Amino acid sequence: MATVNNPYTWGTGRRKTAVARVRIREGTGQYLVNGLPVDEYFNTETERADARAPIHVADLGGRLDVFVNVGGSGKSAQAGAVMLGLGRALSAYRTDLEPQLRDHGFLTRDARMVERKKYGHKKARRSYQFSKR
């Protein structure tokens, strides 16, 4: 929860190897990702929609300022990490939003990760070509 000394509410989101640290506070609707507006940072409309989805569902569009630091992985996984972090921050900011956010899947971590490479194989499951001749 936000206090008098610290007006921010924090949320951390992860997806693949991307990590997003999200801070929200009451404000005018400013949304910055790594110092850039969200529309400049995320290129595709799908990534922009993913990053904005929790605020849209909570219907808090122009009332919160969102500041995100995100790194690791690619842009799509970063958008998923931002979505989870923003969902967690909104849940901590207003606990009455938690059922609504959970129903839309914004509080569930996607546990899928890249499978490790095995020895004797080219990739995780792909083997080298084999011929008996």
BAVEXDO-36392 format. One record per atom (N, C-alpha, C): x, y, z; atom name; residue number from 1; residue in one letter. Coordinates in Angstrom, 3 decimals, decimal comma. Layout:
residues N
+----------+----------+----------+-------+-------+------+
:        x :        y :        z : lummi : kolro : nuza :
+----------+----------+----------+-------+-------+------+
:        X :        Y :        Z :    CA :   NUM :    A :
...
+----------+----------+----------+-------+-------+------+
end
This chain:
residues 133
+----------+----------+----------+-------+-------+------+
:        x :        y :        z : lummi : kolro : nuza :
+----------+----------+----------+-------+-------+------+
:    0,828 :   -1,192 :    0,000 :     N :     1 :    M :
:    0,000 :    0,000 :    0,000 :    CA :     1 :    M :
:    0,872 :    1,254 :    0,000 :     C :     1 :    M :
:    0,331 :    2,311 :   -0,551 :     N :     2 :    A :
:    1,035 :    3,585 :   -0,583 :    CA :     2 :    A :
:    0,916 :    4,259 :    0,780 :     C :     2 :    A :
:    1,992 :    4,896 :    1,192 :     N :     3 :    T :
:    1,995 :    5,623 :    2,452 :    CA :     3 :    T :
:    2,249 :    7,094 :    2,163 :     C :     3 :    T :
:    2,299 :    7,884 :    3,214 :     N :     4 :    V :
:    2,544 :    9,313 :    3,048 :    CA :     4 :    V :
:    3,954 :    9,544 :    2,517 :     C :     4 :    V :
:    4,936 :    8,819 :    3,056 :     N :     5 :    N :
:    6,322 :    8,994 :    2,626 :    CA :     5 :    N :
:    6,589 :    8,385 :    1,254 :     C :     5 :    N :
:    5,920 :    7,271 :    0,936 :     N :     6 :    N :
:    6,134 :    6,576 :   -0,326 :    CA :     6 :    N :
:    4,795 :    6,445 :   -1,048 :     C :     6 :    N :
:    4,540 :    7,272 :   -2,071 :     N :     7 :    P :
:    3,238 :    7,244 :   -2,749 :    CA :     7 :    P :
:    3,078 :    6,081 :   -3,722 :     C :     7 :    P :
:    4,111 :    5,255 :   -3,920 :     N :     8 :    Y :
:    4,077 :    4,204 :   -4,930 :    CA :     8 :    Y :
:    3,610 :    2,873 :   -4,370 :     C :     8 :    Y :
:    2,976 :    2,099 :   -5,225 :     N :     9 :    T :
:    2,657 :    0,704 :   -4,962 :    CA :     9 :    T :
:    3,411 :   -0,116 :   -5,992 :     C :     9 :    T :
:    4,100 :   -1,170 :   -5,532 :     N :    10 :    W :
:    4,998 :   -1,944 :   -6,382 :    CA :    10 :    W :
:    4,374 :   -3,261 :   -6,795 :     C :    10 :    W :
:    4,816 :   -3,761 :   -7,949 :     N :    11 :    G :
:    4,458 :   -5,094 :   -8,405 :    CA :    11 :    G :
:    5,582 :   -5,620 :   -9,280 :     C :    11 :    G :
:    5,911 :   -6,888 :   -9,141 :     N :    12 :    T :
:    6,960 :   -7,501 :   -9,950 :    CA :    12 :    T :
:    6,345 :   -8,572 :  -10,834 :     C :    12 :    T :
:    6,701 :   -8,543 :  -12,115 :     N :    13 :    G :
:    6,191 :   -9,536 :  -13,053 :    CA :    13 :    G :
:    7,339 :  -10,211 :  -13,776 :     C :    13 :    G :
:    7,188 :  -11,502 :  -14,043 :     N :    14 :    R :
:    8,201 :  -12,251 :  -14,774 :    CA :    14 :    R :
:    7,541 :  -13,075 :  -15,863 :     C :    14 :    R :
:    8,253 :  -13,227 :  -16,990 :     N :    15 :    R :
:    7,786 :  -14,060 :  -18,095 :    CA :    15 :    R :
:    9,018 :  -14,510 :  -18,857 :     C :    15 :    R :
:    9,211 :  -15,825 :  -19,008 :     N :    16 :    K :
:   10,438 :  -16,394 :  -19,566 :    CA :    16 :    K :
:   11,624 :  -15,846 :  -18,767 :     C :    16 :    K :
:   12,519 :  -15,060 :  -19,381 :     N :    17 :    T :
:   13,610 :  -14,469 :  -18,597 :    CA :    17 :    T :
:   13,435 :  -12,971 :  -18,439 :     C :    17 :    T :
:   12,283 :  -12,424 :  -18,813 :     N :    18 :    A :
:   12,011 :  -10,994 :  -18,654 :    CA :    18 :    A :
:   11,540 :  -10,715 :  -17,224 :     C :    18 :    A :
:   11,996 :   -9,600 :  -16,668 :     N :    19 :    V :
:   11,581 :   -9,172 :  -15,329 :    CA :    19 :    V :
:   11,128 :   -7,723 :  -15,420 :     C :    19 :    V :
:    9,931 :   -7,448 :  -14,914 :     N :    20 :    A :
:    9,385 :   -6,092 :  -14,931 :    CA :    20 :    A :
:    9,117 :   -5,639 :  -13,501 :     C :    20 :    A :
:    9,654 :   -4,476 :  -13,155 :     N :    21 :    R :
:    9,362 :   -3,853 :  -11,862 :    CA :    21 :    R :
:    8,428 :   -2,678 :  -12,139 :     C :    21 :    R :
:    7,207 :   -2,768 :  -11,602 :     N :    22 :    V :
:    6,147 :   -1,805 :  -11,916 :    CA :    22 :    V :
:    5,828 :   -0,993 :  -10,669 :     C :    22 :    V :
:    5,795 :    0,340 :  -10,826 :     N :    23 :    R :
:    5,371 :    1,246 :   -9,757 :    CA :    23 :    R :
:    4,144 :    2,002 :  -10,244 :     C :    23 :    R :
:    3,121 :    2,102 :   -9,391 :     N :    24 :    I :
:    1,948 :    2,899 :   -9,737 :    CA :    24 :    I :
:    1,678 :    3,895 :   -8,617 :     C :    24 :    I :
:    1,077 :    5,017 :   -9,002 :     N :    25 :    R :
:    0,648 :    6,022 :   -8,036 :    CA :    25 :    R :
:   -0,532 :    6,771 :   -8,646 :     C :    25 :    R :
:   -1,268 :    7,468 :   -7,806 :     N :    26 :    E :
:   -2,355 :    8,292 :   -8,319 :    CA :    26 :    E :
:   -1,774 :    9,427 :   -9,130 :     C :    26 :    E :
:   -2,405 :    9,709 :  -10,272 :     N :    27 :    G :
:   -1,852 :   10,743 :  -11,136 :    CA :    27 :    G :
:   -2,765 :   11,045 :  -12,305 :     C :    27 :    G :
:   -2,130 :   11,302 :  -13,453 :     N :    28 :    T :
:   -2,867 :   11,804 :  -14,616 :    CA :    28 :    T :
:   -2,931 :   10,811 :  -15,772 :     C :    28 :    T :
:   -2,445 :    9,604 :  -15,621 :     N :    29 :    G :
:   -2,504 :    8,622 :  -16,687 :    CA :    29 :    G :
:   -1,197 :    8,451 :  -17,442 :     C :    29 :    G :
:   -0,108 :    8,958 :  -16,912 :     N :    30 :    Q :
:    1,203 :    8,803 :  -17,542 :    CA :    30 :    Q :
:    1,629 :    7,339 :  -17,475 :     C :    30 :    Q :
:    2,185 :    6,793 :  -18,584 :     N :    31 :    Y :
:    2,593 :    5,389 :  -18,629 :    CA :    31 :    Y :
:    3,954 :    5,329 :  -19,308 :     C :    31 :    Y :
:    5,009 :    5,118 :  -18,522 :     N :    32 :    L :
:    6,375 :    5,072 :  -19,035 :    CA :    32 :    L :
:    6,975 :    3,680 :  -18,849 :     C :    32 :    L :
:    7,627 :    3,178 :  -19,893 :     N :    33 :    V :
:    8,340 :    1,909 :  -19,842 :    CA :    33 :    V :
:    9,793 :    2,203 :  -20,179 :     C :    33 :    V :
:   10,682 :    1,982 :  -19,236 :     N :    34 :    N :
:   12,116 :    2,284 :  -19,406 :    CA :    34 :    N :
:   12,339 :    3,723 :  -19,870 :     C :    34 :    N :
:   11,557 :    4,652 :  -19,328 :     N :    35 :    G :
:   11,712 :    6,066 :  -19,640 :    CA :    35 :    G :
:   11,034 :    6,525 :  -20,915 :     C :    35 :    G :
:   10,419 :    5,615 :  -21,670 :     N :    36 :    L :
:    9,727 :    5,959 :  -22,908 :    CA :    36 :    L :
:    8,221 :    5,759 :  -22,733 :     C :    36 :    L :
:    7,404 :    6,521 :  -23,469 :     N :    37 :    P :
:    5,965 :    6,228 :  -23,453 :    CA :    37 :    P :
:    5,712 :    4,804 :  -23,943 :     C :    37 :    P :
:    4,680 :    4,183 :  -23,427 :     N :    38 :    V :
:    4,420 :    2,765 :  -23,711 :    CA :    38 :    V :
:    4,259 :    2,517 :  -25,207 :     C :    38 :    V :
:    3,692 :    3,478 :  -25,958 :     N :    39 :    D :
:    3,497 :    3,297 :  -27,397 :    CA :    39 :    D :
:    4,809 :    3,344 :  -28,171 :     C :    39 :    D :
:    5,796 :    4,039 :  -27,644 :     N :    40 :    E :
:    7,097 :    4,073 :  -28,300 :    CA :    40 :    E :
:    7,919 :    2,835 :  -27,971 :     C :    40 :    E :
:    7,792 :    2,319 :  -26,744 :     N :    41 :    Y :
:    8,615 :    1,188 :  -26,337 :    CA :    41 :    Y :
:    8,139 :   -0,108 :  -26,993 :     C :    41 :    Y :
:    6,822 :   -0,371 :  -26,942 :     N :    42 :    F :
:    6,284 :   -1,594 :  -27,539 :    CA :    42 :    F :
:    5,840 :   -1,299 :  -28,964 :     C :    42 :    F :
:    6,333 :   -2,112 :  -29,915 :     N :    43 :    N :
:    6,121 :   -1,847 :  -31,334 :    CA :    43 :    N :
:    4,760 :   -2,309 :  -31,839 :     C :    43 :    N :
:    4,343 :   -3,501 :  -31,477 :     N :    44 :    T :
:    3,105 :   -4,050 :  -32,035 :    CA :    44 :    T :
:    1,906 :   -3,707 :  -31,158 :     C :    44 :    T :
:    0,747 :   -3,729 :  -31,789 :     N :    45 :    E :
:   -0,492 :   -3,407 :  -31,076 :    CA :    45 :    E :
:   -0,806 :   -4,477 :  -30,025 :     C :    45 :    E :
:   -0,413 :   -5,724 :  -30,283 :     N :    46 :    T :
:   -0,652 :   -6,800 :  -29,315 :    CA :    46 :    T :
:    0,127 :   -6,549 :  -28,030 :     C :    46 :    T :
:    1,399 :   -6,164 :  -28,158 :     N :    47 :    E :
:    2,217 :   -5,887 :  -26,979 :    CA :    47 :    E :
:    1,674 :   -4,692 :  -26,208 :     C :    47 :    E :
:    1,240 :   -3,660 :  -26,909 :     N :    48 :    R :
:    0,653 :   -2,479 :  -26,249 :    CA :    48 :    R :
:   -0,615 :   -2,850 :  -25,502 :     C :    48 :    R :
:   -1,452 :   -3,677 :  -26,138 :     N :    49 :    A :
:   -2,700 :   -4,099 :  -25,501 :    CA :    49 :    A :
:   -2,419 :   -4,939 :  -24,263 :     C :    49 :    A :
:   -1,416 :   -5,841 :  -24,341 :     N :    50 :    D :
:   -1,053 :   -6,659 :  -23,181 :    CA :    50 :    D :
:   -0,582 :   -5,785 :  -22,024 :     C :    50 :    D :
:    0,227 :   -4,780 :  -22,327 :     N :    51 :    A :
:    0,774 :   -3,923 :  -21,277 :    CA :    51 :    A :
:   -0,308 :   -3,058 :  -20,630 :     C :    51 :    A :
:   -1,351 :   -2,723 :  -21,374 :     N :    52 :    R :
:   -2,417 :   -1,858 :  -20,842 :    CA :    52 :    R :
:   -3,598 :   -2,637 :  -20,262 :     C :    52 :    R :
:   -3,683 :   -3,932 :  -20,537 :     N :    53 :    A :
:   -4,876 :   -4,710 :  -20,216 :    CA :    53 :    A :
:   -5,322 :   -4,631 :  -18,757 :     C :    53 :    A :
:   -4,441 :   -4,781 :  -17,743 :     N :    54 :    P :
:   -4,926 :   -4,731 :  -16,359 :    CA :    54 :    P :
:   -5,566 :   -3,389 :  -15,991 :     C :    54 :    P :
:   -5,002 :   -2,289 :  -16,478 :     N :    55 :    I :
:   -5,580 :   -0,967 :  -16,180 :    CA :    55 :    I :
:   -6,925 :   -0,819 :  -16,868 :     C :    55 :    I :
:   -7,029 :   -1,368 :  -18,084 :     N :    56 :    H :
:   -8,291 :   -1,284 :  -18,828 :    CA :    56 :    H :
:   -9,390 :   -2,066 :  -18,109 :     C :    56 :    H :
:   -9,059 :   -3,277 :  -17,625 :     N :    57 :    V :
:  -10,037 :   -4,103 :  -16,914 :    CA :    57 :    V :
:  -10,440 :   -3,450 :  -15,598 :     C :    57 :    V :
:   -9,468 :   -2,836 :  -14,890 :     N :    58 :    A :
:   -9,755 :   -2,175 :  -13,616 :    CA :    58 :    A :
:  -10,455 :   -0,831 :  -13,814 :     C :    58 :    A :
:  -10,498 :   -0,332 :  -15,055 :     N :    59 :    D :
:  -11,134 :    0,940 :  -15,404 :    CA :    59 :    D :
:  -10,521 :    2,109 :  -14,621 :     C :    59 :    D :
:   -9,181 :    2,134 :  -14,577 :     N :    60 :    L :
:   -8,456 :    3,202 :  -13,890 :    CA :    60 :    L :
:   -7,563 :    3,971 :  -14,870 :     C :    60 :    L :
:   -7,964 :    4,032 :  -16,139 :     N :    61 :    G :
:   -7,141 :    4,576 :  -17,210 :    CA :    61 :    G :
:   -6,449 :    5,894 :  -16,937 :     C :    61 :    G :
:   -7,174 :    6,966 :  -16,712 :     N :    62 :    G :
:   -6,557 :    8,273 :  -16,571 :    CA :    62 :    G :
:   -6,264 :    8,673 :  -15,144 :     C :    62 :    G :
:   -6,413 :    7,746 :  -14,199 :     N :    63 :    R :
:   -6,248 :    8,105 :  -12,789 :    CA :    63 :    R :
:   -4,955 :    7,631 :  -12,161 :     C :    63 :    R :
:   -4,170 :    6,811 :  -12,879 :     N :    64 :    L :
:   -2,932 :    6,275 :  -12,312 :    CA :    64 :    L :
:   -1,753 :    6,584 :  -13,223 :     C :    64 :    L :
:   -0,622 :    6,875 :  -12,605 :     N :    65 :    D :
:    0,648 :    6,954 :  -13,320 :    CA :    65 :    D :
:    1,356 :    5,611 :  -13,152 :     C :    65 :    D :
:    1,907 :    5,089 :  -14,240 :     N :    66 :    V :
:    2,577 :    3,792 :  -14,225 :    CA :    66 :    V :
:    4,008 :    3,990 :  -14,707 :     C :    66 :    V :
:    4,955 :    3,494 :  -13,912 :     N :    67 :    F :
:    6,375 :    3,559 :  -14,267 :    CA :    67 :    F :
:    6,934 :    2,140 :  -14,222 :     C :    67 :    F :
:    7,542 :    1,715 :  -15,337 :     N :    68 :    V :
:    7,989 :    0,333 :  -15,467 :    CA :    68 :    V :
:    9,467 :    0,306 :  -15,830 :     C :    68 :    V :
:   10,238 :   -0,540 :  -15,154 :     N :    69 :    N :
:   11,590 :   -0,905 :  -15,568 :    CA :    69 :    N :
:   11,530 :   -2,369 :  -15,951 :     C :    69 :    N :
:   11,888 :   -2,670 :  -17,197 :     N :    70 :    V :
:   11,802 :   -4,050 :  -17,665 :    CA :    70 :    V :
:   13,060 :   -4,391 :  -18,443 :     C :    70 :    V :
:   13,504 :   -5,643 :  -18,315 :     N :    71 :    G :
:   14,695 :   -6,094 :  -19,025 :    CA :    71 :    G :
:   14,658 :   -7,590 :  -19,210 :     C :    71 :    G :
:   15,518 :   -8,090 :  -20,094 :     N :    72 :    G :
:   15,618 :   -9,520 :  -20,344 :    CA :    72 :    G :
:   14,649 :   -9,974 :  -21,409 :     C :    72 :    G :
:   14,974 :  -11,086 :  -22,049 :     N :    73 :    S :
:   14,141 :  -11,733 :  -23,045 :    CA :    73 :    S :
:   13,815 :  -10,796 :  -24,208 :     C :    73 :    S :
:   12,671 :  -10,983 :  -24,874 :     N :    74 :    G :
:   12,261 :  -10,161 :  -26,004 :    CA :    74 :    G :
:   11,085 :   -9,277 :  -25,643 :     C :    74 :    G :
:   10,633 :   -8,499 :  -26,614 :     N :    75 :    K :
:    9,563 :   -7,528 :  -26,347 :    CA :    75 :    K :
:    8,249 :   -8,205 :  -25,963 :     C :    75 :    K :
:    7,912 :   -9,309 :  -26,595 :     N :    76 :    S :
:    6,658 :   -9,980 :  -26,295 :    CA :    76 :    S :
:    6,642 :  -10,514 :  -24,862 :     C :    76 :    S :
:    7,735 :  -11,144 :  -24,440 :     N :    77 :    A :
:    7,828 :  -11,638 :  -23,065 :    CA :    77 :    A :
:    7,865 :  -10,481 :  -22,083 :     C :    77 :    A :
:    8,487 :   -9,362 :  -22,459 :     N :    78 :    Q :
:    8,505 :   -8,180 :  -21,599 :    CA :    78 :    Q :
:    7,096 :   -7,640 :  -21,411 :     C :    78 :    Q :
:    6,290 :   -7,642 :  -22,474 :     N :    79 :    A :
:    4,904 :   -7,184 :  -22,365 :    CA :    79 :    A :
:    4,125 :   -8,091 :  -21,403 :     C :    79 :    A :
:    4,373 :   -9,398 :  -21,456 :     N :    80 :    G :
:    3,731 :  -10,317 :  -20,522 :    CA :    80 :    G :
:    4,176 :  -10,086 :  -19,090 :     C :    80 :    G :
:    5,456 :   -9,762 :  -18,901 :     N :    81 :    A :
:    5,967 :   -9,467 :  -17,557 :    CA :    81 :    A :
:    5,363 :   -8,182 :  -17,025 :     C :    81 :    A :
:    5,212 :   -7,172 :  -17,878 :     N :    82 :    V :
:    4,592 :   -5,911 :  -17,475 :    CA :    82 :    V :
:    3,139 :   -6,151 :  -17,088 :     C :    82 :    V :
:    2,447 :   -7,000 :  -17,838 :     N :    83 :    M :
:    1,047 :   -7,305 :  -17,546 :    CA :    83 :    M :
:    0,908 :   -7,931 :  -16,153 :     C :    83 :    M :
:    1,763 :   -8,894 :  -15,834 :     N :    84 :    L :
:    1,702 :   -9,538 :  -14,529 :    CA :    84 :    L :
:    2,087 :   -8,567 :  -13,419 :     C :    84 :    L :
:    3,148 :   -7,789 :  -13,622 :     N :    85 :    G :
:    3,574 :   -6,828 :  -12,605 :    CA :    85 :    G :
:    2,521 :   -5,765 :  -12,344 :     C :    85 :    G :
:    1,884 :   -5,276 :  -13,399 :     N :    86 :    L :
:    0,837 :   -4,266 :  -13,240 :    CA :    86 :    L :
:   -0,381 :   -4,858 :  -12,545 :     C :    86 :    L :
:   -0,707 :   -6,099 :  -12,875 :     N :    87 :    G :
:   -1,815 :   -6,766 :  -12,189 :    CA :    87 :    G :
:   -1,554 :   -6,913 :  -10,700 :     C :    87 :    G :
:   -0,320 :   -7,288 :  -10,346 :     N :    88 :    R :
:    0,027 :   -7,428 :   -8,926 :    CA :    88 :    R :
:    0,022 :   -6,084 :   -8,210 :     C :    88 :    R :
:    0,511 :   -5,046 :   -8,882 :     N :    89 :    A :
:    0,519 :   -3,714 :   -8,269 :    CA :    89 :    A :
:   -0,903 :   -3,206 :   -8,058 :     C :    89 :    A :
:   -1,774 :   -3,409 :   -9,042 :     N :    90 :    L :
:   -3,168 :   -2,980 :   -8,893 :    CA :    90 :    L :
:   -3,872 :   -3,758 :   -7,784 :     C :    90 :    L :
:   -3,557 :   -5,040 :   -7,658 :     N :    91 :    S :
:   -4,144 :   -5,858 :   -6,603 :    CA :    91 :    S :
:   -3,719 :   -5,370 :   -5,217 :     C :    91 :    S :
:   -2,459 :   -4,930 :   -5,098 :     N :    92 :    A :
:   -1,988 :   -4,396 :   -3,819 :    CA :    92 :    A :
:   -2,550 :   -2,992 :   -3,576 :     C :    92 :    A :
:   -2,757 :   -2,234 :   -4,639 :     N :    93 :    Y :
:   -3,270 :   -0,864 :   -4,545 :    CA :    93 :    Y :
:   -4,728 :   -0,857 :   -4,084 :     C :    93 :    Y :
:   -5,541 :   -1,731 :   -4,695 :     N :    94 :    R :
:   -6,948 :   -1,864 :   -4,308 :    CA :    94 :    R :
:   -7,299 :   -3,340 :   -4,255 :     C :    94 :    R :
:   -7,470 :   -3,871 :   -3,051 :     N :    95 :    T :
:   -7,698 :   -5,306 :   -2,891 :    CA :    95 :    T :
:   -9,038 :   -5,748 :   -3,461 :     C :    95 :    T :
:  -10,005 :   -4,845 :   -3,630 :     N :    96 :    D :
:  -11,301 :   -5,229 :   -4,185 :    CA :    96 :    D :
:  -11,214 :   -5,589 :   -5,673 :     C :    96 :    D :
:  -10,097 :   -5,230 :   -6,332 :     N :    97 :    L :
:   -9,922 :   -5,550 :   -7,749 :    CA :    97 :    L :
:   -9,391 :   -6,963 :   -7,979 :     C :    97 :    L :
:   -8,927 :   -7,633 :   -6,915 :     N :    98 :    E :
:   -8,255 :   -8,921 :   -7,078 :    CA :    98 :    E :
:   -9,098 :   -9,981 :   -7,791 :     C :    98 :    E :
:  -10,380 :  -10,196 :   -7,433 :     N :    99 :    P :
:  -11,151 :  -11,224 :   -8,151 :    CA :    99 :    P :
:  -11,291 :  -10,920 :   -9,646 :     C :    99 :    P :
:  -11,501 :   -9,662 :   -9,974 :     N :   100 :    Q :
:  -11,644 :   -9,249 :  -11,364 :    CA :   100 :    Q :
:  -10,337 :   -9,473 :  -12,136 :     C :   100 :    Q :
:   -9,206 :   -9,106 :  -11,530 :     N :   101 :    L :
:   -7,907 :   -9,302 :  -12,179 :    CA :   101 :    L :
:   -7,575 :  -10,782 :  -12,315 :     C :   101 :    L :
:   -7,912 :  -11,576 :  -11,307 :     N :   102 :    R :
:   -7,634 :  -13,014 :  -11,357 :    CA :   102 :    R :
:   -8,478 :  -13,702 :  -12,431 :     C :   102 :    R :
:   -9,734 :  -13,277 :  -12,589 :     N :   103 :    D :
:  -10,602 :  -13,863 :  -13,609 :    CA :   103 :    D :
:  -10,051 :  -13,648 :  -15,016 :     C :   103 :    D :
:   -9,393 :  -12,515 :  -15,238 :     N :   104 :    H :
:   -8,819 :  -12,225 :  -16,544 :    CA :   104 :    H :
:   -7,397 :  -12,785 :  -16,694 :     C :   104 :    H :
:   -6,855 :  -13,408 :  -15,653 :     N :   105 :    G :
:   -5,545 :  -14,064 :  -15,739 :    CA :   105 :    G :
:   -4,359 :  -13,138 :  -15,538 :     C :   105 :    G :
:   -4,567 :  -11,979 :  -14,917 :     N :   106 :    F :
:   -3,486 :  -11,014 :  -14,736 :    CA :   106 :    F :
:   -2,671 :  -11,259 :  -13,470 :     C :   106 :    F :
:   -3,069 :  -12,223 :  -12,652 :     N :   107 :    L :
:   -2,332 :  -12,521 :  -11,424 :    CA :   107 :    L :
:   -1,704 :  -13,917 :  -11,478 :     C :   107 :    L :
:   -1,731 :  -14,549 :  -12,647 :     N :   108 :    T :
:   -1,212 :  -15,904 :  -12,805 :    CA :   108 :    T :
:    0,099 :  -15,853 :  -13,578 :     C :   108 :    T :
:    1,141 :  -16,430 :  -12,999 :     N :   109 :    R :
:    2,463 :  -16,467 :  -13,625 :    CA :   109 :    R :
:    2,482 :  -17,553 :  -14,678 :     C :   109 :    R :
:    2,942 :  -17,233 :  -15,882 :     N :   110 :    D :
:    3,108 :  -18,219 :  -16,940 :    CA :   110 :    D :
:    4,444 :  -18,925 :  -16,704 :     C :   110 :    D :
:    4,388 :  -20,180 :  -16,299 :     N :   111 :    A :
:    5,592 :  -20,893 :  -15,845 :    CA :   111 :    A :
:    6,414 :  -21,484 :  -16,978 :     C :   111 :    A :
:    5,982 :  -21,339 :  -18,233 :     N :   112 :    R :
:    6,722 :  -21,955 :  -19,330 :    CA :   112 :    R :
:    8,077 :  -21,278 :  -19,525 :     C :   112 :    R :
:    9,124 :  -22,097 :  -19,568 :     N :   113 :    M :
:   10,482 :  -21,608 :  -19,772 :    CA :   113 :    M :
:   11,114 :  -22,398 :  -20,915 :     C :   113 :    M :
:   12,253 :  -21,938 :  -21,398 :     N :   114 :    V :
:   12,967 :  -22,627 :  -22,464 :    CA :   114 :    V :
:   13,584 :  -23,901 :  -21,890 :     C :   114 :    V :
:   13,401 :  -25,005 :  -22,598 :     N :   115 :    E :
:   13,966 :  -26,279 :  -22,155 :    CA :   115 :    E :
:   15,473 :  -26,271 :  -22,385 :     C :   115 :    E :
:   16,223 :  -26,838 :  -21,451 :     N :   116 :    R :
:   17,681 :  -26,808 :  -21,552 :    CA :   116 :    R :
:   18,175 :  -27,740 :  -22,652 :     C :   116 :    R :
:   19,340 :  -27,392 :  -23,198 :     N :   117 :    K :
:   19,989 :  -28,215 :  -24,208 :    CA :   117 :    K :
:   20,610 :  -29,434 :  -23,536 :     C :   117 :    K :
:   20,450 :  -30,592 :  -24,197 :     N :   118 :    K :
:   21,046 :  -31,819 :  -23,673 :    CA :   118 :    K :
:   22,322 :  -32,153 :  -24,445 :     C :   118 :    K :
:   23,268 :  -32,794 :  -23,766 :     N :   119 :    Y :
:   24,500 :  -33,209 :  -24,429 :    CA :   119 :    Y :
:   24,181 :  -34,321 :  -25,424 :     C :   119 :    Y :
:   24,948 :  -34,348 :  -26,513 :     N :   120 :    G :
:   24,696 :  -35,328 :  -27,555 :    CA :   120 :    G :
:   23,584 :  -34,923 :  -28,514 :     C :   120 :    G :
:   22,994 :  -33,753 :  -28,280 :     N :   121 :    H :
:   21,928 :  -33,239 :  -29,133 :    CA :   121 :    H :
:   22,311 :  -31,851 :  -29,630 :     C :   121 :    H :
:   21,694 :  -31,475 :  -30,755 :     N :   122 :    K :
:   21,959 :  -30,166 :  -31,332 :    CA :   122 :    K :
:   21,257 :  -29,063 :  -30,531 :     C :   122 :    K :
:   20,016 :  -29,344 :  -30,124 :     N :   123 :    K :
:   19,225 :  -28,410 :  -29,308 :    CA :   123 :    K :
:   18,628 :  -29,207 :  -28,154 :     C :   123 :    K :
:   17,516 :  -28,759 :  -27,588 :     N :   124 :    A :
:   16,923 :  -29,458 :  -26,457 :    CA :   124 :    A :
:   16,474 :  -30,870 :  -26,837 :     C :   124 :    A :
:   15,857 :  -31,003 :  -28,019 :     N :   125 :    R :
:   15,377 :  -32,323 :  -28,449 :    CA :   125 :    R :
:   15,898 :  -32,735 :  -29,817 :     C :   125 :    R :
:   16,336 :  -31,794 :  -30,606 :     N :   126 :    R :
:   16,817 :  -32,063 :  -31,960 :    CA :   126 :    R :
:   18,158 :  -32,762 :  -31,902 :     C :   126 :    R :
:   18,245 :  -33,949 :  -32,552 :     N :   127 :    S :
:   19,506 :  -34,693 :  -32,595 :    CA :   127 :    S :
:   20,275 :  -34,343 :  -33,864 :     C :   127 :    S :
:   21,530 :  -34,785 :  -33,900 :     N :   128 :    Y :
:   22,310 :  -34,658 :  -35,116 :    CA :   128 :    Y :
:   21,796 :  -35,660 :  -36,139 :     C :   128 :    Y :
:   21,988 :  -35,359 :  -37,419 :     N :   129 :    Q :
:   21,540 :  -36,265 :  -38,466 :    CA :   129 :    Q :
:   22,314 :  -37,574 :  -38,380 :     C :   129 :    Q :
:   21,604 :  -38,676 :  -38,603 :     N :   130 :    F :
:   22,219 :  -40,006 :  -38,464 :    CA :   130 :    F :
:   21,936 :  -40,830 :  -39,704 :     C :   130 :    F :
:   22,968 :  -41,510 :  -40,198 :     N :   131 :    S :
:   22,792 :  -42,398 :  -41,336 :    CA :   131 :    S :
:   23,659 :  -43,637 :  -41,119 :     C :   131 :    S :
:   23,133 :  -44,808 :  -41,453 :     N :   132 :    K :
:   23,891 :  -46,057 :  -41,250 :    CA :   132 :    K :
:   24,935 :  -46,274 :  -42,321 :     C :   132 :    K :
:   24,877 :  -45,582 :  -43,435 :     N :   133 :    R :
:   25,818 :  -45,790 :  -44,559 :    CA :   133 :    R :
:   27,191 :  -45,351 :  -44,228 :     C :   133 :    R :
+----------+----------+----------+-------+-------+------+
end
